[in-house]
């Protein structure tokens, strides 16, 4: 099966990554907030760290495919390529007809498909375009903004634009405009790539409400956990539940546990505060437990959702649905200062290679030591630059295929 993800922890077989590119070099300090960054990663070092991450996966039997390569394969069809360029221009909010023509010609002149995709990811500067003799009012008004099409520096967090759920995918509507443009690549891959175009789509980017892959955890074939977060709206979870329960044939999901977490940047997605690492073990940022509420969405009558608030602690709720005792391992050992520091550096954002074996960032030494104490095998990677984007190993990976546990 092209997509087969029915667990967070089953052996990882195939994963989608994006190696950071020139889009990181198009971040300037004055645009940090609008591009959702707190600092500017050094590209060369970020690429070296990402290559080590990818090699860690391949050394452990995981097939790695890259976003720009899959998208470029779709562009081999001239008609799809033309359609893509026009849609890219539209989604970049280039409204001036003359400028649209100039940008189209600029991109269409890039003959190599991978170079075309990489250029759309990196962004387009006004000073890259040929000088125009056409005088328009907009061109005569001083404009200090350098980009005609913004870069997409968050792309190396491939977890968010879409999510693998069972044998289907959700093509997500992202919370912010700057990130919603990233979804165009997944959209084209799942519409036109010969290997993926038949995959069922259980959510569409044209829906009204935002949902991001970092909030979607596949606990088992019947149970999803989804964060109501800074980036994912409760209405989107209801829409996804309705799609899974009533609109999509042959889907196994029976319950969605909606985790209501604080709506702040530090906890932007559920997987920044909670991930599964073994059959019975989870990492958790203990501070979310102080205010956490969990709701269960199940299939009701007459195509209506049944929504109930779950009683008890997080351990009790997980045990109820996983039908086994569970252990919650606190980020930073539960120490308030250490936990906040290491959670900020994604100590709770692990990528599971197989039960009890995870990829982690090396800088979170307190949490990592605690994981090892609980019998978890760690694959530690460097992250001085990758972590500046506020995402960990899970954020940087989209599993396409997991095996049987």
N, C-alpha and C positions, 0 to 999 in steps of 0.2 A: 504494500500500500504506500502511496506517495506521502501521505500524512498518517502517522499512527502514534499518537501521544495520549495514553490512557493512565498516566502516572507521572508524578514529579520525580520519581526515584528509579524507575525501571532502567535497565542498561541503555545508555545513550548510544544510538547507532549513527544518526545523521543530524547535522546541525547547520543552521544558517548564520554566518558572521558577516560583518562589514569591517574591513581594514580601514582605519582612519586615513583620510586623504586631505587634499588641499583645503577642504571646507574648514578644518581647524585653523589654518593660517589666515582665513578670512574673518576671524573673530578679532575685533578691536575692543579695547577697554570700554569705550563709550557705548558699545552695543552688547555688553555682557548680559545684562538683564533681559533684553529683548530676545536674545538667543538662548536663554535659560542656562547660562553658565555663571559660575562664581569666580572663575579664574581661566587663564588661557593655557591649555596644554602645549608642551613643546612637541611638535609633530614627529620629528625623527625618533625621539625617545618613546613616544606613544606608539608608534608603529613597531618599534623593537619589542615593547612590552606585549603588544597585541600578537605579534608573531610567536612569542613564547607561549601565550595563551593558546593559540591555534595548534602549536606543536604539542602542547600538553594533551590536547584532545586527540590529535591523530596518533600520538604515541600510545594512547589508550584505546585504540581501535575505533575511533569515531571518524566518520567521513565528514569533512568540512567542505561546504559550498559557500560561495560568496555572493552577496546581494548584487553587486555590480555586474558579475558574470552572468547570472541568471537573467537580469534585466537586459543586458546586451544581447543575449541569445534571442530574445523576443524581437529586438530591433532589426534583426536580419531581414524581416519582411518590410519592404519599403513603405507599404501602406500603413502598417502599424507604427513605423518610425515617424512618418509625417503626422499621424494622429497624436502620437506621444508628444512631439515637439509643440504642436498647437495647444495641447492640454497643459503642458508644462508652462507655456507662456500665459495662459489664462489663469492658472493657479498661482503664478508669481505676481498676479495683479498688475500686469502690464496692459494698460487700457488704451494708450495712445496708438491709433492704427499705424502710423508711420513707424513708431518704435517697435510695434509688434512685427512688422515686416523686416526691420533691421535685425532684430533678435532671431527671428526665424531663419534668415539667410546666414547669420553668424553660426547658429547651431547646425543647420543643414550642411554647412561646408565642412563640418567635422566628419570625415568619411568613416573613420574606425568606430565601431559601435560602442566598445568599452570606453573609448575616449569621450564619446558623446555623453554617455551616462555619467562618467566621472565629472565632466564639466557641469552638468546640471546639478550634481550634488555639491560641487565646490562653490557655486554661485557665479554671477556675471557682474563685472564691474562696468560702469559707464565708460571708463577709459580704455576698455578692451574693444569697444565697438568702433567701427569706422566713423570718421567725422561725416556729419550730414550737412548738405547745403540747404536742406529744407528748414526754413525758419518757422517755428511755431511758438505760440505764446508761452507754453510750458517750458520750452527750451531756453527762452530768454529770461525767465525768472530764476534767480540764483538758487541752486539746490546743492547743499553740502553733503547730501546722503550719497555714498559712493556706489551703492548697489542698484542695478536695474532688476536683478533677481537675487534674493537673499541666499546665502549659503545654508546648508543643512548640517550643522556640526554635531547634532545629536544622533546622527545615523548609526554610529557604531553601537548604539543601544538597540539592537535588532529585535529585542523582546517586545517592543511596544506597538509598532505599526500594525502587526497582526498577531494572532495567537492560534496555536495548534490545539484543537480540542477533539480528542478521539481521532476520527478519520476526517474531520472537517476543519475549517479555519474560520475565524472571525476577522474580517477586514475592518479595521477599527477606524472610528472617527476620533481623532486626537483632540485633546483639550485645547491646545494653543494652535494658532494659525501656522506659526513657524514649524511646528512638528507635524501638523496635519498634511503638509505638502510632502512629507516623507512617504506617505501611504501610496503615492502614485506608483512606486516601484512594485510593491506587493500587489496592487490592483492589476497592473499589466501582467505580472507573472502568473497570477491565478486566473486571468482571463485568456491569456494567449500562449503561455509556455506549454509546449506539447506534453511535458511531464506532469504539469500541475493544473492544467485548465479544466480537468474534470473533477477536481476536488470540490466538495460541497462547501458552500459559504453560508455561515449561520449568523453573520452580522455584516452590514454594509456601511461603508464610510459615508454614504448619503443619508443615513438615519440622523435623527435630530439630536441625539444625546451622545456625549463623549464617553469612550471606554478605551483603556490602554492595556497592552499585554502584561505589563508589570503587575497589574492588579488581578490577573487570572492565574490561579493555581489549580492544576488537575490533581486532586487528591487520590482519586481512583476512577475507574470507568464510569461510576455512577454519581460521583460527588465532585463538584467544583467549589473552590473557595474564591470569592471575588471581593476585592476591597471597594468600599464606598470611600473615595479618597479625594485628594486635591484634583486628580485627573480623571476619575471615573464617577459618573453620576448614577444615583440610585435608579433613575428612569432608564438608563442604558442597561442596567442589570435586569430590570423587569423585561425590557425588550428582548434581550438575549435569552432569558428564561422562556419567554413566549415562543421565540423561534425554535428553541431546542425541544420544548415540550409539545408544541402543536404544529409547527410548520415544516420541520425537517424529518424525513422518514429515516428509520433505522439508526436512531441515535440512542445511546445507552444512558445518558445523564438523567438522573431521577431527582436530584436535589442540588440546589445552589445555596451555599452558606455565604451570606453577605456580611462582611466584616466592616462595621462602621468605625473607621480610624480617624485620628485628627487630620484636619484639612490644612496641613502646613507643608512647606517645601521639604523639610527634613524627612518627612514620612510620605513623600509624594505618591508612592505605590505600596500596595500590601507587601510586595516582596522585598521592600527595604526594611521591613520590621518583622518579617515572618517567612521562613522557608522550611520545607521538609528536607531532611537529610538522611533519613533511614525509615524503615518500616514503622518504627514507633518513636522517632525522635524528630524534633523541630527546633530550629533556632528562633528566638523571639526577643524583641526589644521589650523588656519588662514594663516600661513606662506606658505602653499602649494598653496593657491589661488594667490599668487604673480606671479607664473610661470606656473600655471596649464593650460594644453591644453587637451581638450576632443574630441575624435573622435567617430563617430557613424558607426558601422558595421551593414549592413543590407543585405538582400538577393538580389543579382543582377541577371542578365540574364545569361543563359548558364553556370550555376554553378560557377559564378564568384561573389566575394564579392563586394558590393558597400561600399566605405569608404569615409566619408565626415568629415571635421573638423567642430565642433559645434561652433556657434557664441554666444556671450553673456557671462554673468557671470555664475558661478556655480548654483546660485539660478534659473536663467532663464532657464538653460539647464534642471535642475531637474523638474521644473514646466512644461516644454514642454512635458516631457515624463511621468510624474506622473499625469499630468492634474489636478494640484491643487497648490495653493500657498504653499511655503515651508519656514521654518525658519532654518537657520544655527546657531547653538550654538557654539561659539568659545571656544576651549580648553583654560583653564586658563583665561577666560574672555577677551582674545585677548592681554593681557599684554605679551610683548615679552619674558621676563625672566620666568615668571610664566608659560606661555604656553609651552616653551621649556622644563621646568622641569617636568611639569605634563604630557606632551605628552610622554616624555621619560619613564614615569611610567604608560603609557597606559590609560590616561584619556579619550582618544578618542576611546578606544577599549572596547565597552560595549556589553553585551549579552542581547538581548531583550527577555523577557519572554512572553510578550504580548504587544500590543500597549501602549506606554507610561509607561512601567514598565521594568526596566533594572537592571542587576547586574553590580556593579562597584567596583573598588578598593577604600578602605577607605582613602588612603594617598593623593588622589587628591581632597583636600577639597575645593579649589576655583572652580574647574569645577563642582564638585558635588553640591555645593550650587547654582550654576547657573542653573543646570539641574532642581533642585527642584523649583527654581523661575519660571521656564517655565512649571511647573505642572507635571514633570516626577517623578514617584514613584521609589525610589532607594532601592535596596537590597545591602547593603554595606558589603564587605568581607575584612578580613585582608589579607595582601599580602607582609609582610616584606621579605619572602623567595621566594615565587612564582614569584614576580616581578623581581627577579634577572635574570631570563631567558629572559627578554624583551618580555613579552607577557601578555595580559590581559584576562578578562573573555571570550571574543569572541575567542581569540586564543586557549584557553584551552578547547573548546567545539566544537563538530561537530553535529549540528542538523540532525537527521534522519527523524523525522516527525514533521511537524507543522500543526496545524489545520486551520480552516477558520477564517479570521479576523472578 
